């Protein structure tokens, strides 16, 4: 379910005399200014994409829509996005390989910039990404298998970045991964918090890599990359089991 945006009215209002007009505190004014600027930038990016007027910036600055904190959106920093994209491309040993990105639009955008011909499907709740046309599939993790049947068991590479660090969310995303992945030779990459390590191993048989993904927003939670295959020297290799 999409979280509701709290109303600003009457939240940060200072206590004043009855005859004085209500006024926002300095902290509230700053927060409101920041919120309005984010919404303005988001609208500008969306309109540019719709009009086809945008040009791709240098690889380190692939253009993306503004993060929406209400949807628990946090984009990877450029180094992380490039590293993960190169890993995915290294797994696509055949031109007919298909890739599914579950709730990781940053990776989708970088993959398509590096290789416009790659077959990659973005499964996302945020309908702003409908701008990607047939590469976009609406996805609500609360309904993990409510997806088009033509996607079932289609993908040799599946990357998932669950929106929440909860057992329930990871369990449901695991159902989606099983729906999408080819039953035998499929490569799985899971990007989630370190706190999910044991659940990732239990649910999907994944191990942590030594590469630590980072986000542009500098999240406090420690994130990891877990895979069902040995990446060799890529992604820093598998972390040694203790």
N, C-alpha and C positions, 0 to 999 in steps of 0.2 A: 504494500500500500504506500502511495506517495505521501511523505510527511507533509503536514500543513505548515505554511509559513505563518509565524506568529505576527499578530498585528502590532504595529508600533504605537498606535494611538493609545494613550493612557498607561503606557508601560514605563516610560522614562520621565514622566512629567514631574517637575519639582512641586513641592508643597508651597502654595502661596496663599496670600489673603484672598478672601472671596471676591474682592473687587478687582484684583489683578488678573490679567489674562494668563492662562497656563503657559509655561515655557519649558522647552526641552533642555536638559542638562548639557554641558559641553561634551560629555562622553557619548550621550545619545545622538547629538548632532554629528559627531565624528562618525559614529556607526552608521547613521542614516546616509551621510555623504558617501561613505564607502560602498554601501549597498546599492545606492542609485548609480554610482559609477560602474559597478560590476554589471548591473542590468543594462546600462547604456552600451557598454562594450559588447555584451552578449548579443544585443539586438543588432549592433553594427556588424558583428561577425556573421550572424545568421543571414542578414540581408545581403552581404557580400557573396556568401555561398549561393544564395538563391539566384542572384543576378549573374553569376559566373564571372564576376569582375576581379576576383582574387587571383593572385599569382603566388605560387609556392615560394616560400622564403627559403633561405639556406637550410641545409639538412638539420642543423642544430636547432632550428626554430620553426618546425612544422606548425602551421596554423591550426588551432583548435578552438572550439567554442569555450566559453567561460565555464569553469567548474561550478556545479550547483551543489552547495553543501547540503541542501535538503534531500538530495539523492545519494549522499555519501560518495561524491565524486572527487577524486584526487588524481590528477594526471601525473604520469611518470616524468622525471626530468629527462632532458635530451640524451644524456649518456645511457641511462637505463633503457630508454625506448630504442636506441640504436643497437645496443647490445642484445636485447631480446629479439629484435627484428632479424639481426644477423643469425641468431641461433635458430629461429624458425626457418629462415631461408636455407640454412645448412641441412635441415631435416627434410626439405622438399627435394628429394633426389630425383624425382620424375616431374615432368611438366604437368602431369595430370593430377598432382597432389592437391588436395583441398584443405584449407585451414579454417577453423572456427575460432573466433575470439568472443568469449563470454564476458561481457561487462568490462572490456578493456579497449575503449575507443582510441586511446593514445597509440596502442600497438597497431591497430588497424590502419591508422593514418600514416604511420611511419612505414609499415609494410608496403602500402600502395605508393608511397613516394619513392621508395627504393626500387620496387619492382611493380610497375603499374599493371603488369600482366598476371600477377599472382591471383589465384582464386581464393578469396578470403571472405567469410561471412561474419558480420558483426551482429551479435545478439545483445540488444540493449533495451532498457526500460525507457530511456530518454528519447522522445520522438523528435528531438531536434536533429538526430542523426538519420532521419528519413531522407536527408539531403544526399545520402550515399545510394539512394535508389534501391535496386534489387539486391545490393550487398547488405542491406539492413533487414533485420527481422526483429520485431517487437518481442521482448522477453521479460517476463516477471518471474523471479526466482520462486515465488510462492506457488507458481503453477509450472513446475520444472519440466514437464513433458507436453505442455500445451504449445506445440510447435508444428510447423508443416511437416507432413509425413515424408516429403522428399528430402528432408534433412537427416532422417534417421539413418544411422550407421554409414554416413557418407564421408566423414573426415578422417584423414590420416594424422592430422596434427590438431590438437585442441588445447587452447590456452584459456584459463579461467582466472578471473580476479573477483571473487565474491565481494559484494558490496558491504557486508557486515562480518565482523569477527565473532560469529556465534556458531555453536554446534548445529543449530537448526538450519542456518543459511548454508553451511558447508555440506550438510547432508542432502539438501535439496539441489544444490549445484552439482553434487556428485551424481544425482539422478540424471541431470541434464547432460553431463559429460558422457554417461553410459548410453544415453539416447543418441548422441551425435557421433561418437567415436566408432570407427570400424572395429569389429569385435576382436580381430587378431593383432595385426601389426599397426598399432596407433601410438603416437607419441603424445604424452600429456605433460603440460606445464601448469602448475598452480602457483599463483602469486597471492600470498596472504600473510597474515601476521605470524611471527615466531610462536605465538601462543597456540597456533593450530597445528604445530608440528606432529604431535601424537595422533591427532584426528586425521591428518593427511595420510599418515602411514597406515592407520587402521582402515580407513574408508577406501583408499585408492592405491595403497602400496607405494607411496611416494617417499623419496629421500631428498634432504635439503642439499642445495648446491652452495658453494663458497661465495658466489656472487650475491651481493646484497642490493636489491633494487631500492632506488630512492625516488621521492616524489618532489615535484616543484614546490609544493606547499610545506615541505619540511615537517612531515608528520612525526609525532612522538613515538608511535608504535614501530617496533622493529619488524620490517617486512623481509620475507625470504622467497626464494624460488625453489619449488619442489618439482621433481620430475620422476617419471616411471622408467627412465632409461639412463644409462651412464653417459654423461656428456663428454667424457674423456677430459681433455684439457680446457674445453669450452666452459663458460660460466664458472670458471674456477674449479671445475671438477666437483664430484660429490664430496660432501663433508664426511670425514672419517667418523664412523660409528663409535661411540664410547661404550 
